[in-house]
Every structure is written in C-alpha cells, then in structure tokens.
C-alpha cells in the first residue's frame, strides 16, 4: 500500500497535473497548426511554386510491383520529402507560437516583481553619536 500512496501523492502534485494539461493542450494545438499548414499555407505556396502538391513530392526508390491483372502486389518504396517539408513548416509555426507565448509569460512575470522595500537609513556612526551628545550638553548650558 505504501507504493500506491507514494504514487498518489506524486500524481496529485500540482506540477504533474499542470504538465498533463499542457501536454493535452499542446497535442490539440499541434493538430490545429498541422491543419493550418496543410490546408491554408501549403496550397497557396504550392500554386506559387507552379501547382506543386507538397504531400506528393517524393523520390521513388523502387516502383510498385504489379501482378498480371494490374493489381499492386507490393507498394512502391519512396522518400517522401514533401511530407518532411510540410512537417518542418508545422514545427516552425509551433515553435514560433510557443516562443511568443513564453515571451508574453516572461514579460508578465517581470511586471509582477514587487518593488524592493524601502531601505532604512544607516545607523549613525559612533562619532556622530558622540557629536550629538556634545551638542545636547552644550544646549543645556
């Protein structure tokens, strides 16, 4: 039972729950960005580059093997560099968005910094104390 109790205390710590929420939101954000890149950014970019569909860009290393009826026996072997380009653009957009979010959070943290408490004046030196005593004695005479 001790192991289960330790796991409960670990799992219920704020850091773990926050991390889990961040991972879930990050995965959803990644899907949004992937859709944004694939459906909004890449089609116009493909048109600008002469009607290129990035997901179709590939180097075929070995063509598909067909039987006598024309059915595919084994798929073609290819290097799909178009998917790599699209994934790289996804990554750059996500990295930039996270950078901007961290930058915004850091700027908020700087604003939260409390002004340092007022420093009390330094204590008078022994000489000043002696001079004050002399002044007070002279005033009384």
matplotlib code that plots the C-alpha trace (Angstrom):
import matplotlib.pyplot as plt

x = [0.0, 2.9, 3.8, 0.2, 0.2, 3.5, 2.2, -1.0, 1.0, 3.2, 0.3, -1.7, 1.1, 0.3, 3.3, 2.2, -1.4, -0.2, 2.1, -0.7, -2.9, -0.1, 0.5, -3.2, -3.5, -0.2, -1.4, -4.6, -2.6, -0.4, -3.4, -4.7, -1.3, -0.9, -4.3, -3.4, -0.2, -1.7, -5.0, -4.2, -0.5, 0.7, -1.9, -1.2, 2.5, 2.1, 0.3, 3.1, 5.7, 3.8, 1.0, 3.1, 1.2, 3.8, 2.4, 3.0, 6.7, 8.8, 11.8, 10.7, 13.5, 11.6, 8.4, 5.3, 5.2, 2.1, 0.7, -0.7, -4.1, -2.6, -3.2, -0.5, 1.4, 3.9, 3.8, 6.4, 9.4, 9.9, 11.4, 8.5, 10.4, 7.2, 5.8, 9.1, 8.8, 5.2, 6.2, 9.1, 6.8, 4.4, 7.3, 8.5, 5.0, 4.5, 8.0, 7.3, 3.9, 5.5, 8.3, 5.8, 3.7, 6.8, 7.9, 4.5, 4.6, 8.1, 7.0, 4.1, 6.4, 8.7, 5.8, 4.8, 8.2, 7.5, 9.4, 12.1, 11.2, 12.5, 16.0, 16.1, 18.7, 22.1, 22.7, 24.7, 28.4, 30.0, 31.4, 28.0, 26.6, 29.4, 28.9, 25.2, 25.8, 28.2, 25.7, 22.9, 25.2, 26.1, 22.4, 21.7, 24.4]
y = [0.0, 2.4, 2.4, 3.3, 6.1, 7.5, 7.3, 9.2, 12.0, 12.2, 12.2, 14.8, 17.3, 20.5, 20.1, 16.8, 17.9, 21.1, 19.1, 16.7, 19.7, 21.3, 18.0, 17.7, 21.3, 21.0, 18.0, 19.8, 22.9, 20.7, 19.3, 22.9, 24.0, 20.9, 21.6, 25.3, 24.4, 21.6, 23.3, 27.0, 27.7, 24.9, 25.1, 28.8, 28.1, 25.1, 27.3, 29.9, 27.2, 26.0, 23.9, 21.6, 19.4, 19.0, 15.7, 14.3, 15.2, 12.1, 10.2, 6.8, 4.3, 1.2, 1.3, -0.8, -4.4, -5.3, -8.7, -9.7, -8.2, -4.8, -5.2, -3.9, -6.8, -4.6, -0.9, 1.5, 2.4, 6.2, 9.0, 11.4, 14.7, 16.7, 15.4, 16.4, 19.9, 20.2, 18.8, 21.2, 24.2, 22.8, 22.7, 26.2, 27.6, 25.7, 26.7, 30.4, 30.3, 28.7, 31.3, 34.1, 32.6, 32.1, 35.7, 37.0, 35.0, 36.2, 39.9, 39.4, 37.9, 40.9, 43.3, 41.3, 41.9, 43.8, 47.0, 46.5, 47.6, 51.0, 50.6, 52.2, 54.9, 53.6, 53.8, 56.8, 56.2, 56.4, 59.8, 61.1, 59.8, 61.5, 64.8, 64.7, 64.2, 67.1, 69.3, 68.3, 69.1, 72.5, 73.3, 72.7, 75.1]
z = [0.0, 0.6, -3.1, -4.1, -1.5, -2.9, -6.4, -5.4, -3.7, -6.8, -9.3, -7.4, -7.1, -9.0, -11.3, -12.7, -13.2, -14.9, -17.1, -18.1, -19.0, -21.0, -23.0, -23.8, -24.9, -26.8, -28.7, -29.7, -30.7, -32.8, -34.7, -35.3, -36.6, -38.8, -40.3, -40.7, -42.6, -44.7, -45.5, -45.6, -46.0, -48.3, -51.1, -52.0, -51.6, -54.0, -56.5, -56.3, -57.0, -60.1, -58.8, -56.6, -54.1, -51.3, -50.0, -53.5, -53.6, -53.3, -54.7, -55.8, -54.9, -56.1, -58.1, -57.2, -58.2, -60.2, -61.0, -64.4, -63.7, -62.7, -59.0, -56.7, -55.1, -53.2, -52.7, -54.1, -51.8, -51.7, -49.8, -49.1, -48.8, -49.4, -46.1, -44.4, -45.8, -44.5, -41.1, -40.9, -41.6, -38.9, -36.4, -37.2, -36.7, -33.4, -32.2, -33.0, -31.3, -28.1, -28.2, -28.4, -25.5, -23.3, -24.1, -23.1, -19.8, -19.0, -19.6, -17.2, -14.6, -14.9, -14.3, -11.2, -9.5, -6.3, -5.7, -3.1, 0.4, 1.4, 2.9, 6.4, 6.8, 8.1, 11.8, 12.9, 13.5, 16.9, 16.0, 15.1, 18.4, 20.4, 18.5, 19.2, 22.9, 22.9, 21.1, 23.6, 26.5, 25.0, 24.5, 28.2, 29.3]

ax = plt.figure().add_subplot(projection="3d")
ax.plot(x, y, z, "-o")
ax.set_aspect("equal")
plt.show()
